[in-house]
Amino acid sequence: MMAIKNAIKQKASKKPRKTQKPNKKSVTKKSSKSIDPITFAVILNRFKTIADEMTITMEKTAWTSIIALARDYSVAIYDYKARQVCMQDALPIHTNSMHVVLEEIAETFKGNIYEGDVIVTNDPYSGNTHVADFVTATPVFHKGKHMFWSVAKGHQLDCGAYVPTSVAIQATDVWQEGLQLPPIKFYEKGKRCEDVVRMYLANVRWKELLYGDLMAQLGSIWTGQRRLIELAGEYGNAELEKYMDGILDYSDRRMSAEIKSYPDGDYHGVSWLDSDAKGKSNIKIGAKVSVRGDKIHVDFSNSDPQNPSGNNGSRGVMEAAAGIPILCTIDPTIPHNDGVLRHISADAPEGSVCNAKYPASTAVATVGPGDTMQEAVWKALAHAVPDRVMGGNGKDGNMPMIHGVDRRGKKEVDFGMVLFNAAAAGGASGTCDGWPYFMTSAGMGGLKIMSVELMELFYPFRIDRQEIAADSVGHGKYIGGPGIDLCLSPVGGGLNCELFGEGQSNPPFSVMGGMPGIGGGSYKESLKTKKRKYYSSKGRFELAADEIWVGVSSGGGGYGDPLEREPDAVLESIIDGMLTVESARNIYGVIISKNPMTVNLKETKALRKKKRKTRKPLEITSPNIPGAATWVKENLRAGDEYLLDAH
């Protein structure tokens, strides 16, 4: 507790800084022109409405479950300079990095951009996040002037890797990941480049489904194109540009004021990847967050060298991961566009796990290094603005890619899907408990799980159990969201599973005296012998017809002293299945009487007083050592196996 008090005292003792002059590069000439506030609000919300329609178009027309049901995609609107104007209901790992790849697209086709073009790329070394994220962009012209870019990015079910998955974590280079497309035109001046599209589809599995997803993305960006042309037609190019600049400058001014309220200084955080996917454990990612005036710079130099696998970050992911935690600490009413992004910068040495050097694989950049980079930044921010930081989010250790042959019908059919339903939970904040099913920091709650009924209809397996995992939460004054206990069994034959995640060995961290989540884990069990094989967060295995797979995901990190949680809230969590009576006593110091179940306030008060005298000092963040999760060790039985990075 003393460490927490000292941090708050140090923060409060900072002297007020002088107001700095605005960054000249951030202020446009047109911002000095008069802006009508009503017109400003109308145009701002028109952009949001257009982005919403683009989002719905993609979701309702996509063919694969990863996009149509799980919503692993994002759309955004950019001006002709590749400055982000608007994003809505999207995944931050996408929208906080899409300007990087769009700048590459614009530079590649400089002087060769025409009305009716559609440019695509999935190349991480062209500014994209990872090979699975397929970017489609079309320029928007009005009266001959290039005004906007309409952009969509969707996670593909397959990229043609050496195994049936778009996240081939054990790939040793970019060629094992699958087809790499640098910026290339699928349409030119409105005419489809049939040979290029055929070449793409010839290099992927489940090409009918992926063709459907491609057309959904094109439908989304064309919808945005049509609505943006209508908007420009209503206001005219010059007027619309003036208000667009005004929107960016509005975010710029508000973001500047937000960061100036943070104490200047250098703040440090360290997190760890579970492994390099090749047997080496606890890969370090260190972040130094430097606050100066109205700018924040994130430096990932204190990180390990790149891995010999797909567990590396790309430049796009590195820039996005640096900014997402910062954007989560600002006033949520500030529009997230170029006006806020220009206040954040980041770098990492080329050849490090945060910024891999070609031709290293970056197959899982978004949810592996990306989530872990975010975690390191959040830990650093906890020392600067602890009241604005949330506990750690669970990662994707129990979200396997499942593929095989569906033999239930008259004709055997190859299938593939990503199982999101055993996803981990989100961390608690200083005002409320965390969310369940948060999945990853890359998505920040934007991804969805699939209904059990639809999964069992589409795919040859049965969900035998999907329920809250008791005591999986990170404990605290506010608790992390609960993890999930899921059991799956094949129907009609065996299945193949590709694990590609993180977080089993290094659990979601806690803030301001809270406790971390459990980390979780997964295993397959023989129905005949009852023997179990536990798998690390990465690995490939076959699930036989007479076996089950069980994944227990982690709850999010807790926030604040558990002994300060309201006793009635502890009781409510017990009733909801998130906590046990034992944890109520041992961790929260709450005594529960039975028949009826009530809080014994007198005994609770005495027990809490005793615990405060004997416990260790509380920490600002915890754990601060690698490999701190204990779930697997606690659940391994005699005769069970644990396989690290099995393949």
Secondary structure, 3 states (H helix, E strand, C coil): CHHHHHHHHHHHCCCCCCCCCCCHHHCCHHHHCCCCHHHHHHHHHHHHHHHHHHHHHHHHHCCCHHHHCCCCEEEEEEECCCCEEEECCCCHHHHCCHHHHHHHHHHHCCCCCCCCCEEEECCHHHCCCCCCEEEEEEEEEECCEEEEEEEEEEECCCCCCCCCCCCCCCCCCHHHHCCCCCCEEEEECCEECHHHHHHHHCCCCCHHHHHHHHHHHHHHHHHHHHHHHHHHHHHCHHHHHHHHHHHHHHHHHHHHHHHHCCCCEEEEEEEEEEECCCCCEEEEEEEEEEEECCEEEEECCCCCECCCCCCCCCHHHHHHHHHHHHHCCCCCCCCCCHHHHCCEEEECCCCECCECCCCCCCCCCCCCHHHHHHHHHHHHHCCCCHHHCCCCCCCCCCCCEEEEEECCCCCCEEEEEECCCCCCCCCCCCCCCCCCCCCCCCCCCCCCCCCHHHHHHHCCEEEEEEEEECCCCCCCCECCCCEEEEEEEECCCCEEEEEECCCCCCCCCEECCCCCCCCCEEEEEECCCCCEEEECCEEEEEECCCEEEEEECCCCCCECCHHHCCHHHHHHHHHCCCCCHHHHHHCCCCCEECCCCEECHHHHHHHHHHHHHHCCCCCCEECCCCCCCCHHHHHCCCCCEEECCEC
